[in-house]
């Protein structure tokens, strides 16, 4: 459900990203056309000037000569840079969102697998302890001559005290580290 919401947001973001790219391309094309009409430059010079201006490189090899072109160039510098960088930011943000979704799915899958492995190992450990306790009680009953319940009681008491001792040691070592 959370995954679906994120996926739907990505789909909505995808459409707004396409709109931004379309607006930037339209602005770029209009700028090339503007300089072609008002300055009389060739298409290659128009492309070069618009790219140089929007990318804030500004080689100075080509510059506008009319007042109208200079005013439009000011507009191009301000809004062109904002349009390009906001579009690039949106594209990078969208990519990061997708990456987060992929990573989240990967982490969740790994956590589930590691949780399953932990549960299996935990249950096997419990089974091993119980088996050792019952078999140990049989051995202790034969060696000491105790009844089975007393032998089992002694084994369980020893295990719990040992586990408590191990727990206390591990807790204390964490405190001192």
FIVOMAR-307713 format. One record per residue (C-alpha): chain; residue number from 1; x, z, y. Coordinates in nm, 2 decimals. Last residue first. Example, Ala and Ser with C-alpha at 12.3 -4.5 7.8 and 13.67 -1.06 7.14 Angstrom:
// residues 2
+--------+-----+--------+--------+--------+
: cadena : num :     xx :     zz :     yy :
+--------+-----+--------+--------+--------+
:      A :   2 :   1.37 :   0.71 :  -0.11 :
:      A :   1 :   1.23 :   0.78 :  -0.45 :
+--------+-----+--------+--------+--------+
***
This chain:
// residues 177
+--------+-----+--------+--------+--------+
: cadena : num :     xx :     zz :     yy :
+--------+-----+--------+--------+--------+
:      A : 177 :   3.27 :   2.60 :  -0.04 :
:      A : 176 :   3.19 :   2.97 :  -0.07 :
:      A : 175 :   2.81 :   2.94 :  -0.08 :
:      A : 174 :   2.82 :   2.65 :  -0.33 :
:      A : 173 :   3.05 :   2.85 :  -0.56 :
:      A : 172 :   2.80 :   3.13 :  -0.55 :
:      A : 171 :   2.51 :   2.91 :  -0.65 :
:      A : 170 :   2.71 :   2.75 :  -0.94 :
:      A : 169 :   2.82 :   3.09 :  -1.06 :
:      A : 168 :   2.47 :   3.24 :  -1.04 :
:      A : 167 :   2.33 :   2.94 :  -1.23 :
:      A : 166 :   2.59 :   2.98 :  -1.50 :
:      A : 165 :   2.52 :   3.35 :  -1.53 :
:      A : 164 :   2.15 :   3.28 :  -1.55 :
:      A : 163 :   2.21 :   3.02 :  -1.82 :
:      A : 162 :   2.42 :   3.26 :  -2.02 :
:      A : 161 :   2.16 :   3.54 :  -1.98 :
:      A : 160 :   1.89 :   3.30 :  -2.09 :
:      A : 159 :   2.09 :   3.17 :  -2.39 :
:      A : 158 :   2.19 :   3.52 :  -2.51 :
:      A : 157 :   1.83 :   3.65 :  -2.48 :
:      A : 156 :   1.70 :   3.35 :  -2.67 :
:      A : 155 :   1.96 :   3.40 :  -2.95 :
:      A : 154 :   1.89 :   3.78 :  -2.98 :
:      A : 153 :   1.51 :   3.72 :  -2.99 :
:      A : 152 :   1.56 :   3.46 :  -3.26 :
:      A : 151 :   1.76 :   3.70 :  -3.47 :
:      A : 150 :   1.51 :   3.98 :  -3.42 :
:      A : 149 :   1.22 :   3.74 :  -3.51 :
:      A : 148 :   1.41 :   3.61 :  -3.82 :
:      A : 147 :   1.48 :   3.95 :  -3.97 :
:      A : 146 :   1.83 :   4.07 :  -3.95 :
:      A : 145 :   2.08 :   4.05 :  -4.24 :
:      A : 144 :   2.37 :   3.98 :  -4.00 :
:      A : 143 :   2.50 :   3.66 :  -4.15 :
:      A : 142 :   2.18 :   3.52 :  -4.30 :
:      A : 141 :   1.96 :   3.61 :  -4.01 :
:      A : 140 :   2.23 :   3.49 :  -3.76 :
:      A : 139 :   2.23 :   3.15 :  -3.94 :
:      A : 138 :   1.85 :   3.12 :  -3.93 :
:      A : 137 :   1.84 :   3.24 :  -3.57 :
:      A : 136 :   2.11 :   2.98 :  -3.48 :
:      A : 135 :   1.89 :   2.71 :  -3.64 :
:      A : 134 :   1.60 :   2.81 :  -3.42 :
:      A : 133 :   1.81 :   2.85 :  -3.11 :
:      A : 132 :   2.00 :   2.53 :  -3.17 :
:      A : 131 :   1.68 :   2.33 :  -3.22 :
:      A : 130 :   1.53 :   2.48 :  -2.90 :
:      A : 129 :   1.85 :   2.40 :  -2.70 :
:      A : 128 :   1.86 :   2.05 :  -2.84 :
:      A : 127 :   1.49 :   1.99 :  -2.76 :
:      A : 126 :   1.54 :   2.12 :  -2.40 :
:      A : 125 :   1.84 :   1.89 :  -2.36 :
:      A : 124 :   1.65 :   1.59 :  -2.50 :
:      A : 123 :   1.37 :   1.67 :  -2.25 :
:      A : 122 :   1.61 :   1.68 :  -1.96 :
:      A : 121 :   1.79 :   1.37 :  -2.07 :
:      A : 120 :   1.46 :   1.18 :  -2.09 :
:      A : 119 :   1.35 :   1.32 :  -1.76 :
:      A : 118 :   1.67 :   1.23 :  -1.59 :
:      A : 117 :   1.66 :   0.87 :  -1.73 :
:      A : 116 :   1.30 :   0.83 :  -1.60 :
:      A : 115 :   1.40 :   0.97 :  -1.26 :
:      A : 114 :   1.70 :   0.73 :  -1.26 :
:      A : 113 :   1.47 :   0.44 :  -1.33 :
:      A : 112 :   1.22 :   0.55 :  -1.06 :
:      A : 111 :   1.49 :   0.61 :  -0.81 :
:      A : 110 :   1.64 :   0.26 :  -0.88 :
:      A : 109 :   1.31 :   0.09 :  -0.84 :
:      A : 108 :   1.25 :   0.29 :  -0.51 :
:      A : 107 :   1.59 :   0.19 :  -0.39 :
:      A : 106 :   1.54 :  -0.18 :  -0.46 :
:      A : 105 :   1.19 :  -0.18 :  -0.31 :
:      A : 104 :   1.33 :  -0.01 :   0.00 :
:      A : 103 :   1.62 :  -0.25 :   0.02 :
:      A : 102 :   1.39 :  -0.56 :   0.00 :
:      A : 101 :   1.16 :  -0.41 :   0.27 :
:      A : 100 :   1.46 :  -0.31 :   0.48 :
:      A :  99 :   1.60 :  -0.66 :   0.46 :
:      A :  98 :   1.27 :  -0.81 :   0.56 :
:      A :  97 :   1.26 :  -0.57 :   0.86 :
:      A :  96 :   1.62 :  -0.66 :   0.95 :
:      A :  95 :   1.54 :  -1.03 :   0.94 :
:      A :  94 :   1.24 :  -0.98 :   1.17 :
:      A :  93 :   1.46 :  -0.78 :   1.41 :
:      A :  92 :   1.72 :  -1.05 :   1.40 :
:      A :  91 :   1.46 :  -1.32 :   1.48 :
:      A :  90 :   1.30 :  -1.11 :   1.75 :
:      A :  89 :   1.64 :  -1.04 :   1.91 :
:      A :  88 :   1.73 :  -1.41 :   1.90 :
:      A :  87 :   1.40 :  -1.49 :   2.07 :
:      A :  86 :   1.45 :  -1.21 :   2.33 :
:      A :  85 :   1.80 :  -1.35 :   2.39 :
:      A :  84 :   1.70 :  -1.71 :   2.44 :
:      A :  83 :   1.40 :  -1.63 :   2.66 :
:      A :  82 :   1.58 :  -1.38 :   2.88 :
:      A :  81 :   1.88 :  -1.61 :   2.92 :
:      A :  80 :   1.65 :  -1.90 :   3.00 :
:      A :  79 :   1.44 :  -1.69 :   3.24 :
:      A :  78 :   1.72 :  -1.59 :   3.47 :
:      A :  77 :   1.96 :  -1.88 :   3.44 :
:      A :  76 :   1.68 :  -2.15 :   3.42 :
:      A :  75 :   1.50 :  -2.00 :   3.73 :
:      A :  74 :   1.83 :  -2.01 :   3.92 :
:      A :  73 :   1.88 :  -2.37 :   3.79 :
:      A :  72 :   1.53 :  -2.46 :   3.91 :
:      A :  71 :   1.63 :  -2.35 :   4.26 :
:      A :  70 :   1.95 :  -2.54 :   4.24 :
:      A :  69 :   1.78 :  -2.85 :   4.11 :
:      A :  68 :   1.53 :  -2.84 :   4.40 :
:      A :  67 :   1.81 :  -2.79 :   4.65 :
:      A :  66 :   1.98 :  -3.10 :   4.52 :
:      A :  65 :   2.34 :  -3.13 :   4.38 :
:      A :  64 :   2.32 :  -2.94 :   4.05 :
:      A :  63 :   2.66 :  -2.86 :   3.88 :
:      A :  62 :   2.85 :  -3.03 :   3.60 :
:      A :  61 :   3.21 :  -2.93 :   3.51 :
:      A :  60 :   3.15 :  -2.57 :   3.62 :
:      A :  59 :   3.21 :  -2.43 :   3.27 :
:      A :  58 :   2.92 :  -2.19 :   3.30 :
:      A :  57 :   2.93 :  -1.98 :   2.98 :
:      A :  56 :   2.60 :  -1.80 :   3.05 :
:      A :  55 :   2.45 :  -1.93 :   2.72 :
:      A :  54 :   2.15 :  -2.06 :   2.92 :
:      A :  53 :   2.37 :  -2.24 :   3.18 :
:      A :  52 :   2.61 :  -2.40 :   2.93 :
:      A :  51 :   2.33 :  -2.51 :   2.70 :
:      A :  50 :   2.13 :  -2.65 :   2.99 :
:      A :  49 :   2.43 :  -2.83 :   3.14 :
:      A :  48 :   2.54 :  -2.98 :   2.80 :
:      A :  47 :   2.19 :  -3.10 :   2.72 :
:      A :  46 :   2.15 :  -3.26 :   3.06 :
:      A :  45 :   2.50 :  -3.42 :   3.03 :
:      A :  44 :   2.41 :  -3.56 :   2.69 :
:      A :  43 :   2.08 :  -3.70 :   2.82 :
:      A :  42 :   2.24 :  -3.88 :   3.11 :
:      A :  41 :   2.22 :  -3.73 :   3.46 :
:      A :  40 :   1.99 :  -3.86 :   3.73 :
:      A :  39 :   1.98 :  -3.53 :   3.90 :
:      A :  38 :   1.61 :  -3.49 :   3.95 :
:      A :  37 :   1.47 :  -3.69 :   3.65 :
:      A :  36 :   1.74 :  -3.61 :   3.39 :
:      A :  35 :   1.77 :  -3.26 :   3.52 :
:      A :  34 :   1.40 :  -3.20 :   3.47 :
:      A :  33 :   1.39 :  -3.36 :   3.13 :
:      A :  32 :   1.67 :  -3.14 :   3.00 :
:      A :  31 :   1.49 :  -2.84 :   3.15 :
:      A :  30 :   1.16 :  -2.94 :   2.99 :
:      A :  29 :   1.33 :  -2.98 :   2.65 :
:      A :  28 :   1.48 :  -2.63 :   2.68 :
:      A :  27 :   1.15 :  -2.47 :   2.79 :
:      A :  26 :   0.97 :  -2.64 :   2.50 :
:      A :  25 :   1.24 :  -2.52 :   2.26 :
:      A :  24 :   1.22 :  -2.17 :   2.39 :
:      A :  23 :   0.84 :  -2.17 :   2.38 :
:      A :  22 :   0.84 :  -2.31 :   2.02 :
:      A :  21 :   1.10 :  -2.04 :   1.91 :
:      A :  20 :   0.88 :  -1.77 :   2.07 :
:      A :  19 :   0.57 :  -1.91 :   1.90 :
:      A :  18 :   0.75 :  -1.92 :   1.56 :
:      A :  17 :   0.85 :  -1.55 :   1.61 :
:      A :  16 :   0.49 :  -1.46 :   1.69 :
:      A :  15 :   0.38 :  -1.62 :   1.36 :
:      A :  14 :   0.66 :  -1.44 :   1.16 :
:      A :  13 :   0.57 :  -1.11 :   1.32 :
:      A :  12 :   0.22 :  -1.14 :   1.19 :
:      A :  11 :   0.36 :  -1.22 :   0.84 :
:      A :  10 :   0.61 :  -0.93 :   0.87 :
:      A :   9 :   0.33 :  -0.69 :   0.97 :
:      A :   8 :   0.13 :  -0.80 :   0.66 :
:      A :   7 :   0.44 :  -0.73 :   0.44 :
:      A :   6 :   0.48 :  -0.39 :   0.60 :
:      A :   5 :   0.12 :  -0.31 :   0.53 :
:      A :   4 :   0.15 :  -0.43 :   0.18 :
:      A :   3 :   0.46 :  -0.22 :   0.11 :
:      A :   2 :   0.28 :   0.08 :   0.25 :
:      A :   1 :   0.00 :   0.00 :   0.00 :
+--------+-----+--------+--------+--------+
***
